[in-house]
Amino acid sequence: MRAPDMDAGVAAGDVLLAVENVSLRFGGVKAITDVSFDIRKGEIRAIIGPNGAGKTSMLNVINGFYHPQDGRITFKGRTRSKMRPYVAASQGIARTFQNVALFKGMTTLDNIMAGRTLKMRRGFFWQMLRHGPAMAEEIEHRKVVEEIIDFLEIEAIRKVPVGRLPYGLQKRVELGRALAMEPELLLLDEPMAGMNLEEKEDMCRFILDVNSQFGTTIALIEHDMGVVMDLSDRVVVLEYGRKIADGVPDEVKSNQAVIDAYLGVPH
């Protein structure tokens, strides 16, 4: 799989995405209140906090599913205004979900191919015919998908309907579908949820490899603090929709406000 193409002005370590004074409300309920942080090109950025802290709401704001009432999101130096998820995806933001969102009756291969949709130039009519230019394009995209399947070590299940797969493998297929979009920013919502120790170790390895080999910037929500502290370059902590800490893992895990609100004891 190719490394994602980057704008000339965005180099490793530069701010890829900035969240600036974002607030999100649902009626009288405040999901996020005046939160600011950034995600730098090439890093693994963790977002942690107790249940109800606003973590998933923040990912939904970043990928355009929710539109905040206040503040702004800047991606690759451009301020976004009420961007829809499909536009965010076309501009280089992909995500996985807390609950697996796959086409259960489709095979592993076809689910990952679905991630290539935005990359396809031929219209629906030509794709249905599978003839001429459309066939050549499908072969090109299928090659990328096969590389992802090899990378994620799921060759044995490439033709298996995902509804028959154990949960840990379904999470891996969902990661593959997101990678098929060749994202610049990959949002992972609890990628280890429901996994046993061996599955977590595999997923950690794949996340690190995606970041190091492809140069993909990653923002993840995760409750396993061992995983967070081992994987992340920086961590932002939310509580009741407000930011209470932001820094490198060692700073965050020794922050008394984080200990009181989330960790319970020094980690």
C-alpha angles and dihedrals in degrees: 000000000000122000110253115268113250132206111253091244096056113079131168109292094021119120107269097178131013127196108202123192093321120182125180126188134182104200104301094344116100109212096171127015124197096320122173130178139127139228117218125214111267099012134115106233119192126205112198140168142119123299110290093026093124099254099133090040087057092053089048089054092049094052094042100252090118125034114212120228091220137026130023145255119227118196121186090346095307123110112231122218117200093326115188121228094250090053091049089050092050090052094053110277117123130171147187124214137239088238113043111260105195135135096257096197093051126083126254089255094051093046091054091044087058087067089064094061095102090050094057117099101186118091126247092261093058092044090054091050092048089205137132114335092009092056092048090050092049091052090052093051094043089057090058090048092050089053089053091049090053091046092052092044094235100126091123092062100039092113097036119106105247092229087072094053126098115255096256092056091046088057089052091051090051089053088051092053090052091048090052087069089061091227126198089205120033118195115202118191107201096325091181098048113132094006129130121232096269092049091049091052091051093048092049089053093050093048091051091047093049089052098044103034100038098028090233115165111228134200114186140181113211137160097199100095093194089059093045095050093045098045106034131089091192136006132208117197125208129193122181089345095307129107111244101169142009129180147082116327096260091053094047098047091052094045108115093213090056092046091051096044102038122352096051094202132029104286 
